[in-house]
Amino acid sequence: METSNAVTALAALAQESRLAVFRLLVQAGPAGLAAGKISEALGVPPSSLSFHLKELAHAGMVSSRQEGRFVIYEANFATANALVAFLTENCCGGQSCELVCSPKTAKESL
């Protein structure tokens, strides 16, 4: 991932509603969620949600597909994984650090 792409992705996630949308879509997995379901689940008005989804899509953090009359949004796991890889690229000075950087360890330290 290029630095400019990482900055765009981080900027998209650096807003409370967009971060909540992304996390909800991660929970939904590859099936994704219709925009209306996202709006209901998070209590975000449809007009605001549309703006946030556009920003996340522009950053490559979500993608959408048409299913009948619904637009289904899903987290772009490839981009999310590339962002995490970019952020941890030089972790621990190149030494093995699975214990230090594992998600379980990181979650426990928060």
NUZA-320043 format. One record per atom (N, C-alpha, C, O, CB): residue in three letters; x, y, z. Coordinates in steps of 0.05 Angstrom, whole numbers. Glycine has a CB too. Layout:
['ALA', [X, Y, Z]];
...
//
This chain:
['MET', [17, -23, 0]];
['MET', [0, 0, 0]];
['MET', [18, 25, 0]];
['MET', [38, 26, 14]];
['MET', [-19, 0, 24]];
['GLU', [11, 44, -16]];
['GLU', [25, 69, -18]];
['GLU', [17, 87, 6]];
['GLU', [-4, 84, 17]];
['GLU', [19, 84, -45]];
['THR', [35, 104, 14]];
['THR', [30, 122, 37]];
['THR', [5, 139, 32]];
['THR', [-11, 142, 50]];
['THR', [54, 140, 41]];
['SER', [1, 149, 8]];
['SER', [-22, 166, 3]];
['SER', [-48, 150, 6]];
['SER', [-68, 161, 15]];
['SER', [-21, 177, -26]];
['ASN', [-48, 124, -2]];
['ASN', [-72, 107, 2]];
['ASN', [-77, 102, 31]];
['ASN', [-100, 102, 40]];
['ASN', [-68, 81, -13]];
['ALA', [-56, 98, 47]];
['ALA', [-59, 94, 75]];
['ALA', [-70, 119, 89]];
['ALA', [-88, 117, 106]];
['ALA', [-32, 86, 88]];
['VAL', [-60, 142, 81]];
['VAL', [-71, 167, 92]];
['VAL', [-100, 170, 86]];
['VAL', [-116, 178, 103]];
['VAL', [-54, 191, 82]];
['THR', [-108, 164, 61]];
['THR', [-136, 167, 53]];
['THR', [-154, 147, 69]];
['THR', [-175, 155, 78]];
['THR', [-139, 161, 23]];
['ALA', [-144, 123, 73]];
['ALA', [-159, 103, 88]];
['ALA', [-162, 111, 117]];
['ALA', [-183, 109, 129]];
['ALA', [-146, 75, 86]];
['LEU', [-140, 120, 129]];
['LEU', [-140, 128, 157]];
['LEU', [-158, 153, 160]];
['LEU', [-173, 155, 180]];
['LEU', [-112, 134, 167]];
['ALA', [-158, 171, 142]];
['ALA', [-175, 195, 143]];
['ALA', [-204, 187, 142]];
['ALA', [-221, 198, 156]];
['ALA', [-168, 215, 120]];
['ALA', [-210, 167, 125]];
['ALA', [-238, 158, 123]];
['ALA', [-248, 145, 149]];
['ALA', [-271, 148, 156]];
['ALA', [-241, 138, 100]];
['LEU', [-230, 132, 162]];
['LEU', [-238, 118, 187]];
['LEU', [-236, 137, 211]];
['LEU', [-246, 130, 233]];
['LEU', [-220, 94, 191]];
['ALA', [-224, 160, 208]];
['ALA', [-220, 179, 230]];
['ALA', [-245, 196, 236]];
['ALA', [-242, 220, 241]];
['ALA', [-196, 196, 225]];
['GLN', [-268, 184, 235]];
['GLN', [-293, 198, 240]];
['GLN', [-311, 178, 253]];
['GLN', [-313, 155, 243]];
['GLN', [-305, 211, 213]];
['GLU', [-324, 185, 274]];
['GLU', [-339, 166, 291]];
['GLU', [-360, 150, 275]];
['GLU', [-361, 126, 278]];
['GLU', [-353, 181, 313]];
['SER', [-376, 163, 259]];
['SER', [-397, 149, 244]];
['SER', [-385, 130, 223]];
['SER', [-394, 107, 220]];
['SER', [-416, 168, 230]];
['ARG', [-365, 139, 209]];
['ARG', [-352, 122, 189]];
['ARG', [-338, 98, 202]];
['ARG', [-339, 76, 191]];
['ARG', [-332, 138, 172]];
['LEU', [-326, 102, 224]];
['LEU', [-313, 80, 238]];
['LEU', [-334, 60, 247]];
['LEU', [-330, 36, 245]];
['LEU', [-297, 90, 262]];
['ALA', [-357, 70, 257]];
['ALA', [-378, 52, 265]];
['ALA', [-389, 36, 242]];
['ALA', [-395, 12, 244]];
['ALA', [-401, 68, 279]];
['VAL', [-393, 50, 219]];
['VAL', [-402, 36, 195]];
['VAL', [-383, 14, 187]];
['VAL', [-391, -9, 182]];
['VAL', [-406, 57, 171]];
['PHE', [-357, 20, 186]];
['PHE', [-338, 1, 178]];
['PHE', [-338, -23, 197]];
['PHE', [-337, -46, 188]];
['PHE', [-310, 13, 177]];
['ARG', [-338, -18, 222]];
['ARG', [-338, -40, 242]];
['ARG', [-363, -57, 239]];
['ARG', [-362, -82, 242]];
['ARG', [-336, -29, 270]];
['LEU', [-386, -45, 234]];
['LEU', [-411, -60, 230]];
['LEU', [-409, -77, 206]];
['LEU', [-418, -100, 206]];
['LEU', [-435, -41, 228]];
['LEU', [-397, -67, 184]];
['LEU', [-394, -82, 160]];
['LEU', [-374, -105, 163]];
['LEU', [-377, -126, 151]];
['LEU', [-386, -64, 137]];
['VAL', [-354, -101, 180]];
['VAL', [-335, -122, 186]];
['VAL', [-350, -145, 200]];
['VAL', [-346, -168, 194]];
['VAL', [-311, -112, 204]];
['GLN', [-367, -138, 219]];
['GLN', [-383, -158, 233]];
['GLN', [-402, -173, 214]];
['GLN', [-406, -197, 217]];
['GLN', [-399, -145, 256]];
['ALA', [-413, -159, 194]];
['ALA', [-431, -171, 176]];
['ALA', [-417, -191, 157]];
['ALA', [-430, -209, 146]];
['ALA', [-445, -150, 159]];
['GLY', [-391, -187, 153]];
['GLY', [-376, -205, 136]];
['GLY', [-382, -201, 107]];
['GLY', [-393, -180, 99]];
['GLY', [-382, -234, 143]];
['PRO', [-375, -220, 90]];
['PRO', [-378, -218, 61]];
['PRO', [-407, -214, 52]];
['PRO', [-412, -203, 30]];
['PRO', [-367, -242, 48]];
['ALA', [-427, -221, 68]];
['ALA', [-455, -218, 60]];
['ALA', [-462, -188, 59]];
['ALA', [-479, -180, 43]];
['ALA', [-473, -232, 79]];
['GLY', [-448, -172, 75]];
['GLY', [-453, -143, 75]];
['GLY', [-481, -136, 86]];
['GLY', [-495, -153, 97]];
['GLY', [-451, -132, 47]];
['LEU', [-488, -111, 84]];
['LEU', [-513, -101, 94]];
['LEU', [-524, -80, 75]];
['LEU', [-510, -65, 62]];
['LEU', [-510, -89, 122]];
['ALA', [-550, -79, 73]];
['ALA', [-564, -58, 57]];
['ALA', [-561, -32, 72]];
['ALA', [-559, -31, 97]];
['ALA', [-594, -65, 53]];
['ALA', [-560, -10, 57]];
['ALA', [-557, 17, 69]];
['ALA', [-578, 22, 90]];
['ALA', [-572, 33, 111]];
['ALA', [-558, 38, 47]];
['GLY', [-603, 14, 86]];
['GLY', [-624, 18, 105]];
['GLY', [-619, 4, 131]];
['GLY', [-625, 14, 153]];
['GLY', [-650, 9, 94]];
['LYS', [-608, -20, 130]];
['LYS', [-601, -35, 154]];
['LYS', [-579, -22, 170]];
['LYS', [-579, -21, 194]];
['LYS', [-593, -64, 147]];
['ILE', [-559, -11, 155]];
['ILE', [-537, 3, 168]];
['ILE', [-548, 28, 182]];
['ILE', [-541, 33, 205]];
['ILE', [-515, 12, 147]];
['SER', [-565, 43, 169]];
['SER', [-577, 67, 180]];
['SER', [-593, 60, 205]];
['SER', [-590, 74, 226]];
['SER', [-596, 80, 160]];
['GLU', [-609, 39, 204]];
['GLU', [-624, 30, 228]];
['GLU', [-606, 22, 251]];
['GLU', [-611, 30, 274]];
['GLU', [-643, 7, 220]];
['ALA', [-586, 6, 245]];
['ALA', [-569, -5, 266]];
['ALA', [-553, 16, 280]];
['ALA', [-549, 14, 304]];
['ALA', [-550, -25, 254]];
['LEU', [-545, 37, 265]];
['LEU', [-528, 57, 277]];
['LEU', [-542, 83, 284]];
['LEU', [-531, 101, 297]];
['LEU', [-505, 64, 259]];
['GLY', [-568, 85, 275]];
['GLY', [-582, 110, 281]];
['GLY', [-572, 134, 266]];
['GLY', [-574, 156, 275]];
['GLY', [-582, 115, 310]];
['VAL', [-560, 128, 242]];
['VAL', [-550, 150, 225]];
['VAL', [-571, 156, 204]];
['VAL', [-580, 138, 190]];
['VAL', [-522, 142, 213]];
['PRO', [-578, 181, 201]];
['PRO', [-598, 188, 180]];
['PRO', [-588, 180, 152]];
['PRO', [-564, 182, 147]];
['PRO', [-604, 218, 181]];
['PRO', [-606, 171, 135]];
['PRO', [-598, 162, 108]];
['PRO', [-581, 182, 93]];
['PRO', [-562, 174, 79]];
['PRO', [-622, 156, 92]];
['SER', [-588, 208, 94]];
['SER', [-572, 228, 79]];
['SER', [-543, 229, 90]];
['SER', [-525, 232, 74]];
['SER', [-585, 255, 81]];
['SER', [-540, 228, 116]];
['SER', [-513, 228, 128]];
['SER', [-498, 202, 121]];
['SER', [-475, 202, 115]];
['SER', [-514, 232, 158]];
['LEU', [-513, 180, 123]];
['LEU', [-501, 154, 117]];
['LEU', [-490, 153, 89]];
['LEU', [-468, 143, 84]];
['LEU', [-521, 132, 122]];
['SER', [-505, 164, 70]];
['SER', [-496, 165, 42]];
['SER', [-470, 179, 39]];
['SER', [-452, 169, 25]];
['SER', [-518, 178, 25]];
['PHE', [-466, 201, 53]];
['PHE', [-441, 216, 52]];
['PHE', [-418, 199, 64]];
['PHE', [-397, 197, 52]];
['PHE', [-443, 242, 67]];
['HIS', [-423, 186, 87]];
['HIS', [-403, 170, 100]];
['HIS', [-395, 146, 83]];
['HIS', [-371, 139, 80]];
['HIS', [-412, 161, 127]];
['LEU', [-415, 133, 71]];
['LEU', [-409, 110, 53]];
['LEU', [-393, 118, 29]];
['LEU', [-375, 103, 20]];
['LEU', [-435, 96, 45]];
['LYS', [-399, 142, 18]];
['LYS', [-383, 152, -5]];
['LYS', [-354, 156, 3]];
['LYS', [-336, 150, -12]];
['LYS', [-396, 178, -15]];
['GLU', [-350, 167, 27]];
['GLU', [-322, 172, 36]];
['GLU', [-307, 146, 40]];
['GLU', [-284, 143, 32]];
['GLU', [-322, 188, 62]];
['LEU', [-321, 126, 52]];
['LEU', [-308, 100, 56]];
['LEU', [-303, 86, 30]];
['LEU', [-282, 73, 27]];
['LEU', [-326, 82, 74]];
['ALA', [-321, 88, 11]];
['ALA', [-317, 76, -16]];
['ALA', [-294, 89, -30]];
['ALA', [-278, 76, -43]];
['ALA', [-343, 78, -32]];
['HIS', [-292, 116, -29]];
['HIS', [-271, 131, -42]];
['HIS', [-243, 122, -31]];
['HIS', [-224, 121, -46]];
['HIS', [-274, 161, -37]];
['ALA', [-242, 115, -5]];
['ALA', [-218, 106, 7]];
['ALA', [-213, 76, 2]];
['ALA', [-191, 66, 9]];
['ALA', [-218, 111, 37]];
['GLY', [-232, 62, -11]];
['GLY', [-229, 34, -16]];
['GLY', [-235, 16, 8]];
['GLY', [-228, -7, 8]];
['GLY', [-201, 29, -25]];
['MET', [-247, 28, 29]];
['MET', [-252, 12, 53]];
['MET', [-278, -4, 51]];
['MET', [-281, -23, 66]];
['MET', [-253, 31, 77]];
['VAL', [-296, 4, 34]];
['VAL', [-321, -11, 30]];
['VAL', [-326, -12, 0]];
['VAL', [-316, 4, -16]];
['VAL', [-345, 3, 44]];
['SER', [-342, -32, -8]];
['SER', [-351, -34, -35]];
['SER', [-381, -39, -35]];
['SER', [-392, -46, -14]];
['SER', [-336, -57, -51]];
['SER', [-393, -36, -57]];
['SER', [-422, -39, -58]];
['SER', [-430, -55, -83]];
['SER', [-415, -57, -102]];
['SER', [-437, -12, -59]];
['ARG', [-454, -67, -81]];
['ARG', [-465, -82, -103]];
['ARG', [-495, -80, -103]];
['ARG', [-507, -76, -81]];
['ARG', [-456, -112, -102]];
['GLN', [-507, -81, -126]];
['GLN', [-536, -79, -128]];
['GLN', [-548, -107, -125]];
['GLN', [-539, -126, -138]];
['GLN', [-544, -67, -155]];
['GLU', [-568, -110, -108]];
['GLU', [-583, -135, -105]];
['GLU', [-612, -127, -107]];
['GLU', [-624, -118, -87]];
['GLU', [-576, -150, -78]];
['GLY', [-624, -130, -130]];
['GLY', [-652, -122, -134]];
['GLY', [-653, -92, -131]];
['GLY', [-640, -77, -145]];
['GLY', [-670, -136, -114]];
['ARG', [-671, -83, -113]];
['ARG', [-673, -54, -109]];
['ARG', [-656, -44, -86]];
['ARG', [-658, -20, -79]];
['ARG', [-702, -47, -104]];
['PHE', [-639, -61, -74]];
['PHE', [-623, -53, -52]];
['PHE', [-593, -51, -60]];
['PHE', [-584, -65, -78]];
['PHE', [-625, -74, -30]];
['VAL', [-579, -32, -48]];
['VAL', [-550, -30, -51]];
['VAL', [-539, -42, -25]];
['VAL', [-544, -34, -3]];
['VAL', [-541, 0, -55]];
['ILE', [-522, -63, -29]];
['ILE', [-510, -77, -7]];
['ILE', [-481, -67, -5]];
['ILE', [-466, -67, -24]];
['ILE', [-511, -108, -11]];
['TYR', [-474, -60, 19]];
['TYR', [-446, -51, 25]];
['TYR', [-432, -72, 41]];
['TYR', [-444, -86, 58]];
['TYR', [-446, -24, 40]];
['GLU', [-406, -75, 35]];
['GLU', [-390, -94, 50]];
['GLU', [-362, -83, 55]];
['GLU', [-352, -67, 38]];
['GLU', [-388, -121, 35]];
['ALA', [-350, -90, 77]];
['ALA', [-323, -82, 83]];
['ALA', [-304, -93, 62]];
['ALA', [-307, -116, 54]];
['ALA', [-315, -90, 112]];
['ASN', [-284, -78, 54]];
['ASN', [-264, -87, 36]];
['ASN', [-241, -98, 53]];
['ASN', [-223, -83, 61]];
['ASN', [-254, -64, 16]];
['PHE', [-241, -124, 58]];
['PHE', [-221, -136, 76]];
['PHE', [-193, -135, 64]];
['PHE', [-174, -133, 79]];
['PHE', [-229, -165, 81]];
['ALA', [-191, -135, 38]];
['ALA', [-164, -134, 26]];
['ALA', [-151, -107, 32]];
['ALA', [-127, -106, 39]];
['ALA', [-166, -138, -5]];
['THR', [-167, -85, 30]];
['THR', [-156, -59, 36]];
['THR', [-150, -57, 66]];
['THR', [-129, -46, 73]];
['THR', [-176, -37, 27]];
['ALA', [-168, -66, 83]];
['ALA', [-163, -65, 112]];
['ALA', [-138, -81, 119]];
['ALA', [-122, -71, 135]];
['ALA', [-188, -76, 127]];
['ASN', [-134, -104, 108]];
['ASN', [-110, -120, 113]];
['ASN', [-85, -106, 103]];
['ASN', [-64, -107, 116]];
['ASN', [-113, -148, 101]];
['ALA', [-87, -94, 80]];
['ALA', [-64, -79, 68]];
['ALA', [-57, -55, 86]];
['ALA', [-34, -49, 90]];
['ALA', [-71, -69, 40]];
['LEU', [-77, -42, 97]];
['LEU', [-72, -20, 115]];
['LEU', [-58, -29, 141]];
['LEU', [-39, -17, 150]];
['LEU', [-99, -6, 123]];
['VAL', [-68, -51, 152]];
['VAL', [-55, -62, 177]];
['VAL', [-26, -70, 170]];
['VAL', [-8, -65, 186]];
['VAL', [-71, -86, 188]];
['ALA', [-22, -83, 147]];
['ALA', [5, -91, 139]];
['ALA', [23, -67, 135]];
['ALA', [46, -67, 143]];
['ALA', [4, -108, 113]];
['PHE', [12, -46, 123]];
['PHE', [28, -21, 120]];
['PHE', [36, -9, 147]];
['PHE', [59, -1, 151]];
['PHE', [12, 0, 103]];
['LEU', [17, -9, 166]];
['LEU', [22, 3, 192]];
['LEU', [42, -13, 208]];
['LEU', [56, -2, 225]];
['LEU', [-4, 5, 207]];
['THR', [43, -39, 204]];
['THR', [61, -57, 219]];
['THR', [84, -67, 203]];
['THR', [98, -85, 212]];
['THR', [45, -80, 230]];
['GLU', [89, -55, 180]];
['GLU', [109, -65, 162]];
['GLU', [137, -68, 175]];
['GLU', [151, -87, 170]];
['GLU', [111, -46, 138]];
['ASN', [145, -49, 191]];
['ASN', [171, -50, 203]];
['ASN', [170, -55, 233]];
['ASN', [187, -46, 249]];
['ASN', [186, -24, 198]];
['CYS', [149, -70, 241]];
['CYS', [145, -76, 269]];
['CYS', [169, -90, 281]];
['CYS', [180, -109, 269]];
['CYS', [120, -93, 272]];
['CYS', [176, -81, 305]];
['CYS', [197, -94, 321]];
['CYS', [224, -96, 306]];
['CYS', [240, -114, 311]];
['CYS', [188, -122, 328]];
['GLY', [229, -77, 289]];
['GLY', [255, -76, 275]];
['GLY', [261, -101, 259]];
['GLY', [285, -108, 255]];
['GLY', [277, -72, 295]];
['GLY', [241, -114, 248]];
['GLY', [245, -137, 232]];
['GLY', [247, -163, 247]];
['GLY', [249, -184, 235]];
['GLY', [269, -134, 215]];
['GLN', [246, -162, 273]];
['GLN', [247, -186, 290]];
['GLN', [219, -198, 291]];
['GLN', [199, -185, 288]];
['GLN', [258, -179, 318]];
['SER', [218, -224, 297]];
['SER', [192, -237, 300]];
['SER', [178, -225, 324]];
['SER', [190, -223, 346]];
['SER', [197, -268, 304]];
['CYS', [153, -218, 320]];
['CYS', [139, -204, 342]];
['CYS', [110, -213, 344]];
['CYS', [93, -197, 350]];
['CYS', [141, -174, 340]];
['GLU', [104, -237, 337]];
['GLU', [77, -247, 337]];
['GLU', [63, -243, 364]];
['GLU', [39, -236, 364]];
['GLU', [76, -276, 330]];
['LEU', [77, -247, 385]];
['LEU', [65, -243, 412]];
['LEU', [58, -213, 417]];
['LEU', [38, -207, 429]];
['LEU', [83, -254, 434]];
['VAL', [76, -196, 409]];
['VAL', [72, -168, 413]];
['VAL', [50, -156, 396]];
['VAL', [34, -140, 405]];
['VAL', [98, -153, 408]];
['CYS', [48, -165, 371]];
['CYS', [30, -153, 352]];
['CYS', [5, -169, 346]];
['CYS', [-11, -162, 329]];
['CYS', [44, -148, 326]];
['SER', [0, -190, 361]];
['SER', [-24, -206, 356]];
['SER', [-48, -190, 364]];
['SER', [-48, -174, 383]];
['SER', [-22, -232, 372]];
['PRO', [-71, -193, 350]];
['PRO', [-95, -179, 357]];
['PRO', [-105, -183, 385]];
['PRO', [-115, -165, 398]];
['PRO', [-117, -187, 338]];
['LYS', [-101, -208, 396]];
['LYS', [-110, -213, 423]];
['LYS', [-94, -196, 443]];
['LYS', [-105, -185, 461]];
['LYS', [-107, -244, 429]];
['THR', [-67, -195, 439]];
['THR', [-50, -180, 457]];
['THR', [-57, -150, 455]];
['THR', [-58, -136, 475]];
['THR', [-21, -185, 451]];
['ALA', [-61, -140, 431]];
['ALA', [-68, -112, 427]];
['ALA', [-94, -105, 440]];
['ALA', [-96, -84, 453]];
['ALA', [-69, -106, 397]];
['LYS', [-114, -123, 438]];
['LYS', [-140, -118, 450]];
['LYS', [-138, -117, 480]];
['LYS', [-151, -101, 493]];
['LYS', [-160, -139, 441]];
['GLU', [-122, -135, 491]];
['GLU', [-119, -136, 520]];
['GLU', [-106, -111, 531]];
['GLU', [-111, -103, 554]];
['GLU', [-103, -161, 529]];
['SER', [-88, -98, 516]];
['SER', [-74, -75, 525]];
['SER', [-91, -50, 525]];
['SER', [-84, -30, 537]];
['SER', [-49, -70, 509]];
['LEU', [-114, -51, 510]];
['LEU', [-132, -28, 509]];
['LEU', [-148, -28, 533]];
['LEU', [-165, -10, 537]];
['LEU', [-149, -27, 484]];
//
